[in-house]
């Protein structure tokens, strides 16, 4: 087996601590470092007797300055030398002494080396190989603790060698495979030589003769290059065993002769006798140093007796100081207790304030929900009745009064939606959706819806969309439309006889994500520099000159919050009487397969040859008229009832294709009515009609058995589409 040398460990050990020792005895420590480094040099050149003398002098000097770290290093060096010269007893004795002094230094690296050397002496000298393996494992623990890759590799190779020695090749190979690639690729010549020798041993055992001899040849070549006689001895031993294994006595005899010749040079009788004599001298020096230590302790003891009076005086002074300190501490404790009582009261008040704030927040949310519901319900009637009047009296189509009425209703609806939107953003109840949409179509819809404002203000409204942007994108088109709609409305409001432009440019593509920069530019009145940092705050309206610009002050605050939901931010550039530009960048996904699928599934024509019979459950008389008019305008018939119990009776008497169900009704609400309908086994689609926000009621509606939710006011075309889809789904399911 190849011996695990401690040379590299010693070299690193001595140079590692040369610059980290304490400043006391600086000159003496420098001399000890010099002696230990000289010992390493002589050891590498197989001058064991000279190396031993240097190590002995280092030990004596270490005892002189009473430095446990250097004492432990010196003993460790002595152990390495005696172990190399096969004096097992002395090697173990010196390693154990090194371990004793190392414990006071608490140095993990030193523990790694000493335990590794103890493992080697028990293993290589065949004292107790399993015990040697245990010491190697302790060494590996400390090597991994300090994360030293060199020590880890050396220790694992020692374990491999030890396991091979007791014919546990598979256990040893576990460690070998773990480090083989790293060692052969990044290791120095010495560690590569050890690795090749171990691979040769493993190949010999597994009857791979040619492979084994190749590994031995590599190891032999490196040993020659670094001029290491001790490693050559180990390689010759392995080659003797190798050729005996394959019954090649002549070759085995050849390498045995080389082994004996080299042993006579390296381990001469004179050198071994000198080692024995030096060991005796070291023991004498140890006793002498121990006596000197005792004498120094006695001297210190005598000095301490002479200074006893001073110590007593100092003790009394310290006692007085301690009593004063205790008194101060007592007062501080009392003050702290009082402060804790006050802090506890303050915490209780904070808890009450927190509960009050949470209750106020809940009440605010309930108020916002209630007020938006109460406003949307009559607005549904106002907008619906206005549309009915315009449909039935075409001659009033240009009536300024009706146009004003419709505009005012839509303006009020916009205000309600803004308040609800701000409330949802503050409570973090908005979650972005991923839907496929056409960007050009969405912006065109916005343009068409605000065209009347542009005409009113004599503005030129243009749209520029980069042709490199894919036709279909995936993202939250509703939130994007809200952002652009608010910005465009704002731009048109503050621009007279000017230009407003919406620009979309493709900035970059990362994988399937297309980052698009949107700009809304106008040539309006602009915003003063001192006001630009306030325009995104809630309820802020910058004072304007000459004109009365109405608004809630919520639009830009909503825009800023929605842009942040897209992990982006909005930028403002503006100059008074020149114009304003708002810009932001959002990444949308483009998936061609999904786009093709959605294109194939687009419903172009929602018309039907069937005459659907719709049951409308609604208690508000005005809303009844509006809903009935909307349904009949699409050639569908409907029956209207005032409450849920009337709906149950109507279902028993007549067959319906779909139910439009109001939620807030007297006697029994829409949820409970739906549950009773489902309990009867009636499976026709039920669509909730409500003025509440959809997110507030969607979960409860689905759990009650409803199929979808429509928020009032709504576009008639959207209602027809939902009715058509739900009835078709029911027919397909049947």
MOKA-V940433 format. One record per run of one state. SS is the DSSP state (2 for helix, 1 for strand, 0 for the rest). FROM is the first residue (numbers start at 1). LEN is the number of residues. Records with the same first field share a line. If there is no record, write none. Layout:
BEGIN
SS->FROM-LEN + FROM-LEN
END
This chain:
BEGIN
0->1-6 + 18-8 + 45-3 + 65-3 + 85-3 + 106-2 + 125-4 + 147-2 + 166-3 + 187-2 + 206-3 + 226-3 + 246-3 + 267-2 + 307-1 + 393-1 + 397-3 + 427-8 + 450-1 + 457-3 + 466-6 + 476-1 + 494-5 + 511-2 + 523-6 + 532-23 + 566-5 + 576-3 + 590-2 + 601-12 + 618-3 + 633-4 + 642-2 + 654-4 + 663-7 + 680-5 + 691-3 + 705-3 + 712-4 + 734-1
2->7-11 + 26-19 + 48-17 + 68-17 + 88-18 + 108-17 + 129-18 + 149-17 + 169-18 + 189-17 + 209-17 + 229-17 + 249-18 + 269-38 + 308-85 + 394-3 + 400-27 + 439-11 + 451-6 + 477-17 + 529-3 + 555-11 + 592-9 + 621-12 + 644-10 + 670-10 + 694-11 + 716-18
1->435-4 + 460-6 + 472-4 + 499-12 + 513-10 + 571-5 + 579-11 + 613-5 + 637-5 + 658-5 + 685-6 + 708-4
END
